[in-house]
């Protein structure tokens, strides 16, 4: 490891890791990746070494990056827009993604997992589509990329992975398409990570 360079403990397909990778790319922060496989060996995030680093076995980094590396800004200066960004981010990161996460799906009978994940995502997307109709410009809140957009793209990828019909969500879909062409979203994509399996690489 290079001295002084931030280390991101990451899993290529993790929504949480992907959000952070986008933030790091947008802010131009060079970092090293230490892969943590969430499936192998029962989940490497449960190892004693990783738990010593991160007892919650989760990471919350974007707010810290925003405080310490404020440009480009991921939270708008305008208080109303900032509140909208946090509301959308919380809806996705707290109200949708955890319900279709691996740790929850393991508690559901295998034959019900797909339906469970689809229901969690569509319920959240029904609310999100309605919210975005009043907050969106080019992106989730106005015309600047914000923390809300960092949450949106990985969640749409999860929806696609769980075969959710996105037809009822034109606002979500169009914002997602505009974001996916941006360099920060491309370099951080799960198909381009050090631990991406060969068959999933792009």
N, C-alpha and C positions, 0 to 999 in steps of 0.2 A: 504494500500500500504506500502511496506517495504521501509524505508528511504534509499535513495541513489541508489536504483535499477532502471534501465531504464524502462520506460513505453512505450509499443508499442500500439498505437491506431490502431486496426486491424479489418478487415473483413475476415472471413475464406477463401473466394473465390477471394478476391482482388489480382490481379497480383502484384500490387505495394507492398502490405503487404507481400505477399509470398516472393518476392525478398529480402525484408529486413529480414524476418524470416530466410531465408537461410544464409544470411550474418552473422546474430547474432549467428546462430548455428555453422557456420564454424569458427568464431572467439571466440567461447566459452563464449559468453556474456550471462549471466543469465538476464532475464527480466520478467516483468509482462505484461499481455495482458489486455487491456480494449477494449472489442468488440464495434465496431461502425457498425451498420447494415446499409448497403447502400440501402436497399429496404424498410425496415420497417418505418412507419410514414413518408413516402415520402423521406426517406434517412436521417439517423441520422447525417450524415456529414454536413447537412444544419442547424443543430440546433445552437442556439446562443452560447451555451457553447462550442461546437466544433469549430465554426468559430472564437471564441475568441482565441483559441489555435492555429488555423491553418486557417488564412483567405483565402488561396487559396483552402482549402478543399482537399489538396493533400499533400503527404509527399515525401521529397527527403532526404534520410538518408544515403545511402550506401557510397557516397563520404565522408561524415562526419566520418563514422565509419572507413573508410580507412585511413583518416588523423589522427584520434585519436587512433585507434587500428590497427596498420599496419601489424600485423601478425595474421594468415597467409595472405599473400599479395593477393589482388583481382585484382590489376593492375600490370602487369609485369614491371620489371625494364627497359627492353629493350624498347626504345622509339617507334620503329616500331610496336612491339607487343602491346604496350600500346595503340597506335593509333588505331590498329585493334580492340582491346577490346572496346574502346569507340565508334568506328564506328558501330559495331554490336549492342552494347547496345542502342545507339541512334536510330538505325533502328527499333529495336523492341519497345523500350519504348516511342519513339517519332513518329515513322512512321507506326507502325502496331497497337499496343494495343489501343491507344486513338481513332482510327477510328472505333473500334468494342466495345468500352466501353459503359457502360450503359447510360451515359449522352448523347452520340451521338445517340445511338440506339433509345432513346426516341424521337428524332427529326425525325425519319424515320417511315413511315406508318408501322403498325404492321405486315402486310402480307409481307413486303419487308425486315424486319429486318434480317432474316436468310441469305438471298442472299447478303445483304449489308455487313454483318460481314464476310461471306465467301469470298467475293471479296476483302475486305480489307486485310484479312489474306493471301490469295493466291498471291495477288500482292506483298506483302512484302516477303512472303516465296520464291517466284521466285527469287528475288534479294538475299535473305539471303542464299539460297542453293548455289548459284553461288559464293558468297563471301566465304562461309565456305569451299568450295572445295579447296581454296588456303590458308586458314588460319588454318584449323583444324589439330589437332593431335588426341589425345584421346578425347579432349574436343574442344570447339569452337576455341580457339587460343592456339595451342600447346598442351602440356601434363599436364598443371596445370589448376585447376579450377579458373576461373576469373569472373569478373562482367558480362561478356557476357553470361556465363552459367547460372547465376542467373536470367537473363532476358529470356533466351531461354526456360527453363522448364515451367514456368507459361504460356508462349505464346503457347507452344505446347498443354498444357492442354486446353487453350481457343479454339484452333483449333479443338481439339477432341470434346469439348462441342458444338461447332457450326458445327459439322459433316463435317469438311474439309477432303477431301481425301489426306492422307499423302504419298501415293505411289510415287508421283513425287519428293519427298524430302528425299531420302535415307540418305543423310549426316545429315540433321536435326534429322531424326528419330533415327539414330544409336547413335548420341551424346546424345540425350535425354534419351535413354535407359541406357546408361552408367552412366549418372548423377543420374537417379532415384534410383539406387542401393546404392548410398552414403548416409550415416547416416544423414547428414545435410539436404539433400533433402527429406528424409523420415520423419524426426521429424517436418519439417516445412510444410508438405503437407496439403492442405486444409481439407482432411478427418480426420486429427488428431488435430484439433484446439479446444479451449474451446467453441467457438461459432458454431462449426459444428453441423448442425441438425442431430438428431439421425439416420435418414434414410440414411445419406450420410457418416456416420462414417465407418472407416475400422479398 
